[in-house]
């Protein structure tokens, strides 16, 4: 199940958030769309935090947008500012749960939003 789409206008989804929505860094040229951000994150090559959109059918789990951050320190900084943020490993775990049970995944994300911290297996 694919939780994040290509966000193309022709599909009626939110267009990609441009690289300017990522924190300043030397990856700005690479981070032109959501797929590139996710690929870098899941390959372990993301070096800056990026705000990415969520497909409408999965906003019940994640909300409209989330931050994906390269490390736990940056996740905690975003959470301290009231943002929803995940490490790549956390996000992958939540995606796996949401693929089977959106209600359970939404509950985990709600607890994370309320109390912060890092989701572990």
Biopython code that builds the backbone (N, CA, C, O; Angstrom):
import numpy as np
from Bio.PDB.StructureBuilder import StructureBuilder

atoms = [
    (1, "UNK", "N", (0.845, -1.173, 0.000)),
    (1, "UNK", "CA", (0.000, 0.000, 0.000)),
    (1, "UNK", "C", (0.895, 1.242, 0.000)),
    (1, "UNK", "O", (1.858, 1.305, 0.764)),
    (2, "UNK", "N", (0.597, 2.201, -0.823)),
    (2, "UNK", "CA", (1.400, 3.410, -0.975)),
    (2, "UNK", "C", (0.770, 4.555, -0.195)),
    (2, "UNK", "O", (-0.315, 5.017, -0.547)),
    (3, "UNK", "N", (1.432, 5.018, 0.856)),
    (3, "UNK", "CA", (0.869, 6.081, 1.677)),
    (3, "UNK", "C", (1.155, 7.462, 1.122)),
    (3, "UNK", "O", (0.380, 8.393, 1.342)),
    (4, "UNK", "N", (2.241, 7.602, 0.414)),
    (4, "UNK", "CA", (2.625, 8.897, -0.131)),
    (4, "UNK", "C", (2.612, 8.796, -1.643)),
    (4, "UNK", "O", (3.183, 7.861, -2.206)),
    (5, "UNK", "N", (1.980, 9.729, -2.299)),
    (5, "UNK", "CA", (1.903, 9.726, -3.749)),
    (5, "UNK", "C", (2.882, 10.681, -4.366)),
    (5, "UNK", "O", (3.718, 11.270, -3.681)),
    (6, "UNK", "N", (2.776, 10.828, -5.639)),
    (6, "UNK", "CA", (3.644, 11.755, -6.350)),
    (6, "UNK", "C", (3.137, 13.177, -6.258)),
    (6, "UNK", "O", (3.854, 14.099, -6.646)),
    (7, "UNK", "N", (1.938, 13.393, -5.763)),
    (7, "UNK", "CA", (1.376, 14.713, -5.527)),
    (7, "UNK", "C", (1.354, 15.558, -6.796)),
    (7, "UNK", "O", (1.738, 16.727, -6.788)),
    (8, "UNK", "N", (0.907, 14.954, -7.864)),
    (8, "UNK", "CA", (0.791, 15.677, -9.126)),
    (8, "UNK", "C", (-0.606, 16.269, -9.233)),
    (8, "UNK", "O", (-1.578, 15.674, -8.766)),
    (9, "UNK", "N", (-0.701, 17.427, -9.841)),
    (9, "UNK", "CA", (-2.002, 18.083, -9.999)),
    (9, "UNK", "C", (-2.975, 17.215, -10.775)),
    (9, "UNK", "O", (-4.168, 17.209, -10.473)),
    (10, "UNK", "N", (-2.493, 16.480, -11.770)),
    (10, "UNK", "CA", (-3.394, 15.672, -12.592)),
    (10, "UNK", "C", (-4.071, 14.568, -11.784)),
    (10, "UNK", "O", (-5.098, 14.041, -12.211)),
    (11, "UNK", "N", (-3.517, 14.209, -10.628)),
    (11, "UNK", "CA", (-4.131, 13.198, -9.773)),
    (11, "UNK", "C", (-5.027, 13.838, -8.726)),
    (11, "UNK", "O", (-5.652, 13.140, -7.928)),
    (12, "UNK", "N", (-5.089, 15.160, -8.728)),
    (12, "UNK", "CA", (-5.931, 15.844, -7.764)),
    (12, "UNK", "C", (-5.339, 15.905, -6.369)),
    (12, "UNK", "O", (-6.056, 16.149, -5.399)),
    (13, "UNK", "N", (-4.035, 15.684, -6.261)),
    (13, "UNK", "CA", (-3.373, 15.712, -4.961)),
    (13, "UNK", "C", (-2.609, 17.019, -4.802)),
    (13, "UNK", "O", (-2.435, 17.779, -5.755)),
    (14, "UNK", "N", (-2.170, 17.254, -3.609)),
    (14, "UNK", "CA", (-1.353, 18.417, -3.326)),
    (14, "UNK", "C", (-0.074, 18.355, -4.156)),
    (14, "UNK", "O", (0.550, 17.296, -4.227)),
    (15, "UNK", "N", (0.334, 19.458, -4.786)),
    (15, "UNK", "CA", (1.601, 19.432, -5.511)),
    (15, "UNK", "C", (2.762, 19.286, -4.535)),
    (15, "UNK", "O", (2.594, 19.536, -3.341)),
    (16, "UNK", "N", (3.935, 18.886, -5.018)),
    (16, "UNK", "CA", (5.047, 18.690, -4.100)),
    (16, "UNK", "C", (5.430, 19.987, -3.404)),
    (16, "UNK", "O", (5.366, 21.065, -3.994)),
    (17, "UNK", "N", (5.825, 19.869, -2.155)),
    (17, "UNK", "CA", (6.350, 21.023, -1.451)),
    (17, "UNK", "C", (7.760, 21.243, -1.986)),
    (17, "UNK", "O", (8.575, 20.321, -1.953)),
    (18, "UNK", "N", (8.067, 22.435, -2.475)),
    (18, "UNK", "CA", (9.380, 22.657, -3.075)),
    (18, "UNK", "C", (10.501, 22.600, -2.048)),
    (18, "UNK", "O", (10.260, 22.640, -0.842)),
    (19, "UNK", "N", (11.712, 22.507, -2.539)),
    (19, "UNK", "CA", (12.878, 22.391, -1.672)),
    (19, "UNK", "C", (12.971, 23.541, -0.686)),
    (19, "UNK", "O", (13.577, 23.390, 0.375)),
    (20, "UNK", "N", (12.391, 24.675, -1.006)),
    (20, "UNK", "CA", (12.461, 25.813, -0.095)),
    (20, "UNK", "C", (11.755, 25.534, 1.225)),
    (20, "UNK", "O", (11.968, 26.256, 2.199)),
    (21, "UNK", "N", (10.920, 24.502, 1.278)),
    (21, "UNK", "CA", (10.254, 24.128, 2.520)),
    (21, "UNK", "C", (11.137, 23.226, 3.377)),
    (21, "UNK", "O", (10.776, 22.893, 4.506)),
    (22, "UNK", "N", (12.292, 22.832, 2.845)),
    (22, "UNK", "CA", (13.246, 22.080, 3.638)),
    (22, "UNK", "C", (14.151, 23.077, 4.344)),
    (22, "UNK", "O", (14.291, 24.221, 3.911)),
    (23, "UNK", "N", (14.757, 22.637, 5.422)),
    (23, "UNK", "CA", (15.704, 23.505, 6.090)),
    (23, "UNK", "C", (16.858, 23.777, 5.142)),
    (23, "UNK", "O", (17.156, 22.965, 4.266)),
    (24, "UNK", "N", (17.492, 24.898, 5.315)),
    (24, "UNK", "CA", (18.610, 25.260, 4.445)),
    (24, "UNK", "C", (19.697, 24.207, 4.552)),
    (24, "UNK", "O", (19.976, 23.693, 5.635)),
    (25, "UNK", "N", (20.302, 23.895, 3.432)),
    (25, "UNK", "CA", (21.375, 22.908, 3.424)),
    (25, "UNK", "C", (21.853, 22.670, 2.016)),
    (25, "UNK", "O", (21.294, 23.208, 1.061)),
    (26, "UNK", "N", (22.885, 21.867, 1.887)),
    (26, "UNK", "CA", (23.462, 21.631, 0.569)),
    (26, "UNK", "C", (22.715, 20.579, -0.234)),
    (26, "UNK", "O", (23.143, 20.251, -1.340)),
    (27, "UNK", "N", (21.615, 20.036, 0.281)),
    (27, "UNK", "CA", (20.817, 19.084, -0.480)),
    (27, "UNK", "C", (19.671, 19.766, -1.210)),
    (27, "UNK", "O", (18.872, 19.088, -1.857)),
    (28, "UNK", "N", (19.570, 21.075, -1.125)),
    (28, "UNK", "CA", (18.403, 21.784, -1.663)),
    (28, "UNK", "C", (18.116, 21.428, -3.114)),
    (28, "UNK", "O", (16.949, 21.290, -3.483)),
    (29, "UNK", "N", (19.138, 21.275, -3.949)),
    (29, "UNK", "CA", (18.905, 20.944, -5.351)),
    (29, "UNK", "C", (18.310, 19.551, -5.514)),
    (29, "UNK", "O", (17.532, 19.314, -6.437)),
    (30, "UNK", "N", (18.670, 18.629, -4.624)),
    (30, "UNK", "CA", (18.169, 17.259, -4.710)),
    (30, "UNK", "C", (16.721, 17.142, -4.242)),
    (30, "UNK", "O", (15.996, 16.256, -4.694)),
    (31, "UNK", "N", (16.301, 18.015, -3.354)),
    (31, "UNK", "CA", (15.027, 17.858, -2.671)),
    (31, "UNK", "C", (13.922, 18.651, -3.345)),
    (31, "UNK", "O", (13.352, 19.567, -2.754)),
    (32, "UNK", "N", (13.626, 18.293, -4.582)),
    (32, "UNK", "CA", (12.628, 19.037, -5.331)),
    (32, "UNK", "C", (11.235, 18.440, -5.235)),
    (32, "UNK", "O", (10.260, 19.106, -5.581)),
    (33, "UNK", "N", (11.120, 17.219, -4.780)),
    (33, "UNK", "CA", (9.791, 16.640, -4.623)),
    (33, "UNK", "C", (9.774, 15.628, -3.486)),
    (33, "UNK", "O", (10.816, 15.215, -2.976)),
    (34, "UNK", "N", (8.584, 15.249, -3.112)),
    (34, "UNK", "CA", (8.403, 14.366, -1.970)),
    (34, "UNK", "C", (9.089, 13.023, -2.164)),
    (34, "UNK", "O", (9.687, 12.493, -1.228)),
    (35, "UNK", "N", (9.009, 12.464, -3.371)),
    (35, "UNK", "CA", (9.638, 11.165, -3.605)),
    (35, "UNK", "C", (11.131, 11.219, -3.359)),
    (35, "UNK", "O", (11.695, 10.288, -2.784)),
    (36, "UNK", "N", (11.784, 12.297, -3.785)),
    (36, "UNK", "CA", (13.231, 12.413, -3.567)),
    (36, "UNK", "C", (13.550, 12.505, -2.083)),
    (36, "UNK", "O", (14.511, 11.899, -1.609)),
    (37, "UNK", "N", (12.743, 13.262, -1.353)),
    (37, "UNK", "CA", (12.949, 13.374, 0.092)),
    (37, "UNK", "C", (12.820, 11.993, 0.739)),
    (37, "UNK", "O", (13.676, 11.598, 1.531)),
    (38, "UNK", "N", (11.755, 11.259, 0.407)),
    (38, "UNK", "CA", (11.544, 9.937, 0.999)),
    (38, "UNK", "C", (12.651, 8.967, 0.615)),
    (38, "UNK", "O", (13.119, 8.200, 1.457)),
    (39, "UNK", "N", (13.073, 8.992, -0.634)),
    (39, "UNK", "CA", (14.149, 8.097, -1.075)),
    (39, "UNK", "C", (15.427, 8.374, -0.298)),
    (39, "UNK", "O", (16.067, 7.446, 0.197)),
    (40, "UNK", "N", (15.801, 9.642, -0.188)),
    (40, "UNK", "CA", (17.001, 9.987, 0.584)),
    (40, "UNK", "C", (16.859, 9.556, 2.042)),
    (40, "UNK", "O", (17.803, 9.038, 2.639)),
    (41, "UNK", "N", (15.677, 9.773, 2.607)),
    (41, "UNK", "CA", (15.453, 9.414, 4.011)),
    (41, "UNK", "C", (15.576, 7.910, 4.224)),
    (41, "UNK", "O", (16.272, 7.466, 5.138)),
    (42, "UNK", "N", (14.909, 7.135, 3.392)),
    (42, "UNK", "CA", (14.907, 5.690, 3.584)),
    (42, "UNK", "C", (16.214, 5.044, 3.160)),
    (42, "UNK", "O", (16.500, 3.914, 3.556)),
    (43, "UNK", "N", (17.022, 5.751, 2.352)),
    (43, "UNK", "CA", (18.363, 5.274, 2.000)),
    (43, "UNK", "C", (19.400, 5.702, 3.029)),
    (43, "UNK", "O", (20.571, 5.338, 2.915)),
    (44, "UNK", "N", (18.982, 6.476, 4.038)),
    (44, "UNK", "CA", (19.901, 6.942, 5.067)),
    (44, "UNK", "C", (20.776, 8.103, 4.632)),
    (44, "UNK", "O", (21.831, 8.337, 5.223)),
    (45, "UNK", "N", (20.351, 8.839, 3.600)),
    (45, "UNK", "CA", (21.175, 9.931, 3.072)),
    (45, "UNK", "C", (20.568, 11.311, 3.293)),
    (45, "UNK", "O", (21.111, 12.298, 2.795)),
    (46, "UNK", "N", (19.468, 11.412, 4.018)),
    (46, "UNK", "CA", (18.857, 12.711, 4.287)),
    (46, "UNK", "C", (19.698, 13.442, 5.327)),
    (46, "UNK", "O", (20.020, 12.879, 6.373)),
    (47, "UNK", "N", (20.058, 14.701, 5.043)),
    (47, "UNK", "CA", (20.909, 15.461, 5.953)),
    (47, "UNK", "C", (20.218, 16.693, 6.514)),
    (47, "UNK", "O", (20.826, 17.443, 7.277)),
    (48, "UNK", "N", (18.965, 16.915, 6.152)),
    (48, "UNK", "CA", (18.233, 18.067, 6.668)),
    (48, "UNK", "C", (16.776, 17.672, 6.863)),
    (48, "UNK", "O", (16.302, 16.696, 6.281)),
    (49, "UNK", "N", (16.079, 18.434, 7.678)),
    (49, "UNK", "CA", (14.662, 18.159, 7.934)),
    (49, "UNK", "C", (13.814, 18.756, 6.824)),
    (49, "UNK", "O", (14.065, 19.872, 6.370)),
    (50, "UNK", "N", (12.795, 17.996, 6.385)),
    (50, "UNK", "CA", (11.929, 18.454, 5.295)),
    (50, "UNK", "C", (10.463, 18.244, 5.665)),
    (50, "UNK", "O", (10.095, 17.249, 6.288)),
    (51, "UNK", "N", (9.651, 19.199, 5.269)),
    (51, "UNK", "CA", (8.211, 19.134, 5.462)),
    (51, "UNK", "C", (7.605, 18.498, 4.222)),
    (51, "UNK", "O", (7.801, 18.989, 3.110)),
    (52, "UNK", "N", (6.863, 17.399, 4.408)),
    (52, "UNK", "CA", (6.296, 16.699, 3.259)),
    (52, "UNK", "C", (4.780, 16.569, 3.414)),
    (52, "UNK", "O", (4.278, 16.417, 4.528)),
    (53, "UNK", "N", (4.048, 16.629, 2.288)),
    (53, "UNK", "CA", (2.590, 16.481, 2.327)),
    (53, "UNK", "C", (2.178, 15.013, 2.426)),
    (53, "UNK", "O", (2.951, 14.112, 2.101)),
    (54, "UNK", "N", (0.961, 14.796, 2.874)),
    (54, "UNK", "CA", (0.409, 13.449, 3.030)),
    (54, "UNK", "C", (-0.816, 13.329, 2.126)),
    (54, "UNK", "O", (-1.592, 14.275, 1.993)),
    (55, "UNK", "N", (-0.984, 12.168, 1.510)),
    (55, "UNK", "CA", (-2.166, 11.939, 0.678)),
    (55, "UNK", "C", (-3.436, 12.125, 1.509)),
    (55, "UNK", "O", (-3.459, 11.784, 2.691)),
    (56, "UNK", "N", (-4.487, 12.663, 0.897)),
    (56, "UNK", "CA", (-5.726, 12.935, 1.642)),
    (56, "UNK", "C", (-6.274, 11.721, 2.400)),
    (56, "UNK", "O", (-6.758, 11.872, 3.522)),
    (57, "UNK", "N", (-6.208, 10.545, 1.821)),
    (57, "UNK", "CA", (-6.787, 9.375, 2.485)),
    (57, "UNK", "C", (-5.998, 8.912, 3.716)),
    (57, "UNK", "O", (-6.481, 8.070, 4.472)),
    (58, "UNK", "N", (-4.799, 9.448, 3.924)),
    (58, "UNK", "CA", (-4.004, 9.076, 5.092)),
    (58, "UNK", "C", (-3.795, 10.234, 6.062)),
    (58, "UNK", "O", (-3.003, 10.135, 6.998)),
    (59, "UNK", "N", (-4.509, 11.325, 5.830)),
    (59, "UNK", "CA", (-4.386, 12.466, 6.738)),
    (59, "UNK", "C", (-4.997, 12.172, 8.097)),
    (59, "UNK", "O", (-4.650, 12.824, 9.082)),
    (60, "UNK", "N", (-5.906, 11.198, 8.168)),
    (60, "UNK", "CA", (-6.470, 10.795, 9.455)),
    (60, "UNK", "C", (-5.368, 10.211, 10.348)),
    (60, "UNK", "O", (-5.463, 10.290, 11.572)),
    (61, "UNK", "N", (-4.344, 9.635, 9.755)),
    (61, "UNK", "CA", (-3.227, 9.065, 10.506)),
    (61, "UNK", "C", (-2.193, 10.135, 10.841)),
    (61, "UNK", "O", (-1.797, 10.289, 11.997)),
    (62, "UNK", "N", (-1.757, 10.877, 9.810)),
    (62, "UNK", "CA", (-0.596, 11.754, 9.950)),
    (62, "UNK", "C", (-0.920, 13.239, 10.072)),
    (62, "UNK", "O", (-0.113, 13.998, 10.610)),
    (63, "UNK", "N", (-2.069, 13.665, 9.591)),
    (63, "UNK", "CA", (-2.344, 15.086, 9.440)),
    (63, "UNK", "C", (-2.008, 15.513, 8.014)),
    (63, "UNK", "O", (-1.721, 14.670, 7.164)),
    (64, "UNK", "N", (-2.041, 16.802, 7.752)),
    (64, "UNK", "CA", (-1.824, 17.302, 6.387)),
    (64, "UNK", "C", (-0.379, 17.206, 5.929)),
    (64, "UNK", "O", (-0.104, 16.835, 4.788)),
    (65, "UNK", "N", (0.536, 17.539, 6.816)),
    (65, "UNK", "CA", (1.967, 17.502, 6.493)),
    (65, "UNK", "C", (2.730, 16.994, 7.709)),
    (65, "UNK", "O", (2.265, 17.107, 8.843)),
    (66, "UNK", "N", (3.906, 16.436, 7.453)),
    (66, "UNK", "CA", (4.786, 15.988, 8.536)),
    (66, "UNK", "C", (6.217, 16.391, 8.212)),
    (66, "UNK", "O", (6.571, 16.599, 7.052)),
    (67, "UNK", "N", (7.018, 16.496, 9.240)),
    (67, "UNK", "CA", (8.454, 16.691, 9.076)),
    (67, "UNK", "C", (9.119, 15.331, 9.083)),
    (67, "UNK", "O", (8.782, 14.476, 9.902)),
    (68, "UNK", "N", (10.055, 15.128, 8.183)),
    (68, "UNK", "CA", (10.919, 13.961, 8.238)),
    (68, "UNK", "C", (12.320, 14.492, 8.496)),
    (68, "UNK", "O", (12.822, 15.343, 7.761)),
    (69, "UNK", "N", (12.937, 13.981, 9.542)),
    (69, "UNK", "CA", (14.214, 14.503, 10.027)),
    (69, "UNK", "C", (15.267, 13.398, 10.011)),
    (69, "UNK", "O", (14.936, 12.231, 10.220)),
    (70, "UNK", "N", (16.520, 13.747, 9.767)),
    (70, "UNK", "CA", (17.554, 12.724, 9.660)),
    (70, "UNK", "C", (17.957, 12.079, 10.986)),
    (70, "UNK", "O", (18.576, 11.015, 10.982)),
    (71, "UNK", "N", (17.619, 12.701, 12.124)),
    (71, "UNK", "CA", (18.049, 12.132, 13.406)),
    (71, "UNK", "C", (17.070, 12.517, 14.523)),
    (71, "UNK", "O", (16.224, 13.397, 14.366)),
    (72, "UNK", "N", (17.221, 11.823, 15.648)),
    (72, "UNK", "CA", (16.304, 12.017, 16.776)),
    (72, "UNK", "C", (16.392, 13.416, 17.372)),
    (72, "UNK", "O", (15.378, 13.964, 17.805)),
    (73, "UNK", "N", (17.588, 14.005, 17.401)),
    (73, "UNK", "CA", (17.730, 15.360, 17.953)),
    (73, "UNK", "C", (16.880, 16.358, 17.181)),
    (73, "UNK", "O", (16.215, 17.205, 17.777)),
    (74, "UNK", "N", (16.900, 16.261, 15.870)),
    (74, "UNK", "CA", (16.108, 17.194, 15.058)),
    (74, "UNK", "C", (14.612, 16.925, 15.206)),
    (74, "UNK", "O", (13.806, 17.855, 15.189)),
    (75, "UNK", "N", (14.245, 15.655, 15.351)),
    (75, "UNK", "CA", (12.834, 15.329, 15.607)),
    (75, "UNK", "C", (12.395, 15.995, 16.908)),
    (75, "UNK", "O", (11.336, 16.620, 16.960)),
    (76, "UNK", "N", (13.194, 15.868, 17.942)),
    (76, "UNK", "CA", (12.825, 16.444, 19.232)),
    (76, "UNK", "C", (12.768, 17.967, 19.173)),
    (76, "UNK", "O", (11.929, 18.576, 19.835)),
    (77, "UNK", "N", (13.649, 18.591, 18.388)),
    (77, "UNK", "CA", (13.587, 20.049, 18.210)),
    (77, "UNK", "C", (12.282, 20.458, 17.538)),
    (77, "UNK", "O", (11.654, 21.433, 17.952)),
    (78, "UNK", "N", (11.868, 19.728, 16.510)),
    (78, "UNK", "CA", (10.604, 20.028, 15.824)),
    (78, "UNK", "C", (9.423, 19.818, 16.764)),
    (78, "UNK", "O", (8.502, 20.634, 16.805)),
    (79, "UNK", "N", (9.453, 18.714, 17.524)),
    (79, "UNK", "CA", (8.363, 18.425, 18.461)),
    (79, "UNK", "C", (8.272, 19.503, 19.536)),
    (79, "UNK", "O", (7.173, 19.875, 19.948)),
    (80, "UNK", "N", (9.415, 20.005, 19.990)),
    (80, "UNK", "CA", (9.420, 21.069, 20.997)),
    (80, "UNK", "C", (8.768, 22.338, 20.454)),
    (80, "UNK", "O", (8.233, 23.145, 21.213)),
    (81, "UNK", "N", (8.819, 22.505, 19.127)),
    (81, "UNK", "CA", (8.191, 23.661, 18.476)),
    (81, "UNK", "C", (6.734, 23.380, 18.104)),
    (81, "UNK", "O", (6.093, 24.201, 17.447)),
    (82, "UNK", "N", (6.205, 22.215, 18.525)),
    (82, "UNK", "CA", (4.806, 21.881, 18.264)),
    (82, "UNK", "C", (4.542, 21.248, 16.911)),
    (82, "UNK", "O", (3.392, 21.179, 16.479)),
    (83, "UNK", "N", (5.578, 20.788, 16.239)),
    (83, "UNK", "CA", (5.436, 20.172, 14.914)),
    (83, "UNK", "C", (5.350, 18.650, 15.045)),
    (83, "UNK", "O", (5.758, 18.084, 16.059)),
    (84, "UNK", "N", (4.819, 17.995, 14.015)),
    (84, "UNK", "CA", (4.790, 16.539, 13.938)),
    (84, "UNK", "C", (6.015, 16.123, 13.133)),
    (84, "UNK", "O", (6.155, 16.507, 11.972)),
    (85, "UNK", "N", (6.903, 15.338, 13.745)),
    (85, "UNK", "CA", (8.163, 14.984, 13.095)),
    (85, "UNK", "C", (8.506, 13.525, 13.361)),
    (85, "UNK", "O", (8.194, 12.975, 14.417)),
    (86, "UNK", "N", (9.160, 12.909, 12.370)),
    (86, "UNK", "CA", (9.546, 11.506, 12.443)),
    (86, "UNK", "C", (10.962, 11.326, 11.922)),
    (86, "UNK", "O", (11.410, 12.062, 11.043)),
    (87, "UNK", "N", (11.666, 10.337, 12.475)),
    (87, "UNK", "CA", (12.888, 9.867, 11.838)),
    (87, "UNK", "C", (12.442, 8.949, 10.698)),
    (87, "UNK", "O", (11.290, 8.516, 10.679)),
    (88, "UNK", "N", (13.326, 8.648, 9.753)),
    (88, "UNK", "CA", (12.938, 7.706, 8.694)),
    (88, "UNK", "C", (12.486, 6.347, 9.245)),
    (88, "UNK", "O", (11.523, 5.768, 8.742)),
    (89, "UNK", "N", (13.173, 5.836, 10.272)),
    (89, "UNK", "CA", (12.784, 4.542, 10.842)),
    (89, "UNK", "C", (11.396, 4.596, 11.479)),
    (89, "UNK", "O", (10.590, 3.681, 11.307)),
    (90, "UNK", "N", (11.124, 5.669, 12.211)),
    (90, "UNK", "CA", (9.793, 5.835, 12.811)),
    (90, "UNK", "C", (8.715, 5.876, 11.738)),
    (90, "UNK", "O", (7.687, 5.207, 11.841)),
    (91, "UNK", "N", (8.971, 6.672, 10.706)),
    (91, "UNK", "CA", (7.979, 6.827, 9.646)),
    (91, "UNK", "C", (7.707, 5.495, 8.961)),
    (91, "UNK", "O", (6.554, 5.164, 8.683)),
    (92, "UNK", "N", (8.755, 4.732, 8.690)),
    (92, "UNK", "CA", (8.570, 3.426, 8.050)),
    (92, "UNK", "C", (7.749, 2.504, 8.951)),
    (92, "UNK", "O", (6.884, 1.777, 8.463)),
    (93, "UNK", "N", (8.007, 2.525, 10.250)),
    (93, "UNK", "CA", (7.226, 1.690, 11.168)),
    (93, "UNK", "C", (5.749, 2.087, 11.162)),
    (93, "UNK", "O", (4.876, 1.221, 11.126)),
    (94, "UNK", "N", (5.468, 3.381, 11.197)),
    (94, "UNK", "CA", (4.077, 3.852, 11.187)),
    (94, "UNK", "C", (3.408, 3.521, 9.856)),
    (94, "UNK", "O", (2.233, 3.157, 9.829)),
    (95, "UNK", "N", (4.141, 3.644, 8.761)),
    (95, "UNK", "CA", (3.591, 3.286, 7.449)),
    (95, "UNK", "C", (3.182, 1.818, 7.440)),
    (95, "UNK", "O", (2.109, 1.472, 6.947)),
    (96, "UNK", "N", (4.035, 0.956, 7.984)),
    (96, "UNK", "CA", (3.709, -0.482, 8.028)),
    (96, "UNK", "C", (2.451, -0.737, 8.861)),
    (96, "UNK", "O", (1.598, -1.537, 8.476)),
    (97, "UNK", "N", (2.345, -0.063, 9.987)),
    (97, "UNK", "CA", (1.156, -0.230, 10.837)),
    (97, "UNK", "C", (-0.083, 0.303, 10.123)),
    (97, "UNK", "O", (-1.128, -0.347, 10.116)),
    (98, "UNK", "N", (0.035, 1.491, 9.522)),
    (98, "UNK", "CA", (-1.110, 2.112, 8.839)),
    (98, "UNK", "C", (-1.590, 1.279, 7.663)),
    (98, "UNK", "O", (-2.779, 1.287, 7.345)),
    (99, "UNK", "N", (-0.687, 0.564, 7.014)),
    (99, "UNK", "CA", (-1.076, -0.278, 5.885)),
    (99, "UNK", "C", (-2.019, -1.390, 6.333)),
    (99, "UNK", "O", (-2.829, -1.877, 5.544)),
    (100, "UNK", "N", (-1.915, -1.795, 7.606)),
    (100, "UNK", "CA", (-2.772, -2.851, 8.129)),
    (100, "UNK", "C", (-3.953, -2.317, 8.933)),
    (100, "UNK", "O", (-5.044, -2.886, 8.904)),
    (101, "UNK", "N", (-3.723, -1.211, 9.657)),
    (101, "UNK", "CA", (-4.761, -0.707, 10.558)),
    (101, "UNK", "C", (-4.557, 0.790, 10.790)),
    (101, "UNK", "O", (-3.747, 1.193, 11.625)),
    (102, "UNK", "N", (-5.291, 1.601, 10.049)),
    (102, "UNK", "CA", (-5.135, 3.050, 10.156)),
    (102, "UNK", "C", (-5.503, 3.572, 11.540)),
    (102, "UNK", "O", (-4.895, 4.529, 12.019)),
    (103, "UNK", "N", (-6.476, 2.964, 12.181)),
    (103, "UNK", "CA", (-6.904, 3.429, 13.498)),
    (103, "UNK", "C", (-5.788, 3.271, 14.532)),
    (103, "UNK", "O", (-5.550, 4.172, 15.337)),
    (104, "UNK", "N", (-5.111, 2.135, 14.506)),
    (104, "UNK", "CA", (-3.994, 1.916, 15.429)),
    (104, "UNK", "C", (-2.865, 2.896, 15.157)),
    (104, "UNK", "O", (-2.287, 3.462, 16.085)),
    (105, "UNK", "N", (-2.554, 3.093, 13.882)),
    (105, "UNK", "CA", (-1.488, 4.027, 13.511)),
    (105, "UNK", "C", (-1.839, 5.445, 13.947)),
    (105, "UNK", "O", (-0.982, 6.170, 14.452)),
    (106, "UNK", "N", (-3.093, 5.842, 13.755)),
    (106, "UNK", "CA", (-3.527, 7.183, 14.164)),
    (106, "UNK", "C", (-3.397, 7.352, 15.675)),
    (106, "UNK", "O", (-3.043, 8.431, 16.150)),
    (107, "UNK", "N", (-3.679, 6.300, 16.426)),
    (107, "UNK", "CA", (-3.528, 6.358, 17.879)),
    (107, "UNK", "C", (-2.082, 6.554, 18.298)),
    (107, "UNK", "O", (-1.795, 7.336, 19.204)),
    (108, "UNK", "N", (-1.176, 5.850, 17.647)),
    (108, "UNK", "CA", (0.251, 5.988, 17.952)),
    (108, "UNK", "C", (0.726, 7.398, 17.626)),
    (108, "UNK", "O", (1.452, 8.009, 18.411)),
    (109, "UNK", "N", (0.321, 7.914, 16.475)),
    (109, "UNK", "CA", (0.719, 9.268, 16.075)),
    (109, "UNK", "C", (0.123, 10.298, 17.037)),
    (109, "UNK", "O", (0.782, 11.284, 17.365)),
    (110, "UNK", "N", (-1.113, 10.083, 17.491)),
    (110, "UNK", "CA", (-1.740, 11.010, 18.446)),
    (110, "UNK", "C", (-0.962, 11.055, 19.761)),
    (110, "UNK", "O", (-0.779, 12.126, 20.340)),
    (111, "UNK", "N", (-0.508, 9.900, 20.231)),
    (111, "UNK", "CA", (0.295, 9.859, 21.455)),
    (111, "UNK", "C", (1.616, 10.588, 21.235)),
    (111, "UNK", "O", (2.068, 11.337, 22.101)),
    (112, "UNK", "N", (2.227, 10.373, 20.089)),
    (112, "UNK", "CA", (3.486, 11.056, 19.764)),
    (112, "UNK", "C", (3.272, 12.569, 19.745)),
    (112, "UNK", "O", (4.098, 13.319, 20.266)),
    (113, "UNK", "N", (2.167, 13.020, 19.147)),
    (113, "UNK", "CA", (1.869, 14.457, 19.101)),
    (113, "UNK", "C", (1.684, 15.021, 20.510)),
    (113, "UNK", "O", (2.131, 16.130, 20.804)),
    (114, "UNK", "N", (1.032, 14.261, 21.368)),
    (114, "UNK", "CA", (0.738, 14.738, 22.720)),
    (114, "UNK", "C", (1.950, 14.736, 23.645)),
    (114, "UNK", "O", (2.154, 15.667, 24.425)),
    (115, "UNK", "N", (2.746, 13.682, 23.548)),
    (115, "UNK", "CA", (3.812, 13.493, 24.524)),
    (115, "UNK", "C", (5.218, 13.595, 23.954)),
    (115, "UNK", "O", (6.188, 13.607, 24.711)),
    (116, "UNK", "N", (5.346, 13.668, 22.629)),
    (116, "UNK", "CA", (6.680, 13.735, 22.028)),
    (116, "UNK", "C", (7.363, 12.386, 22.091)),
    (116, "UNK", "O", (6.707, 11.345, 22.149)),
    (117, "UNK", "N", (8.658, 12.412, 22.080)),
    (117, "UNK", "CA", (9.429, 11.183, 22.141)),
    (117, "UNK", "C", (9.612, 10.548, 20.781)),
    (117, "UNK", "O", (9.167, 11.066, 19.757)),
    (118, "UNK", "N", (10.280, 9.415, 20.804)),
    (118, "UNK", "CA", (10.605, 8.667, 19.596)),
    (118, "UNK", "C", (9.889, 7.323, 19.666)),
    (118, "UNK", "O", (9.880, 6.675, 20.712)),
    (119, "UNK", "N", (9.297, 6.910, 18.564)),
    (119, "UNK", "CA", (8.612, 5.621, 18.480)),
    (119, "UNK", "C", (9.659, 4.542, 18.245)),
    (119, "UNK", "O", (10.469, 4.640, 17.323)),
    (120, "UNK", "N", (9.637, 3.517, 19.082)),
    (120, "UNK", "CA", (10.566, 2.402, 18.910)),
    (120, "UNK", "C", (9.775, 1.120, 18.755)),
    (120, "UNK", "O", (8.599, 1.047, 19.110)),
    (121, "UNK", "N", (10.428, 0.133, 18.230)),
    (121, "UNK", "CA", (9.766, -1.161, 18.008)),
    (121, "UNK", "C", (9.592, -1.921, 19.286)),
    (121, "UNK", "O", (9.054, -3.028, 19.277)),
]
sb = StructureBuilder()
sb.init_structure("model")
sb.init_model(0)
sb.init_chain("A")
sb.init_seg("    ")
for serial, (resi, resn, name, xyz) in enumerate(atoms, 1):
    if name == "N":
        sb.init_residue(resn, " ", resi, " ")
    sb.init_atom(name, np.array(xyz, "f"), 0.0, 1.0, " ", f" {name:<3s}", serial, name[0])
structure = sb.get_structure()
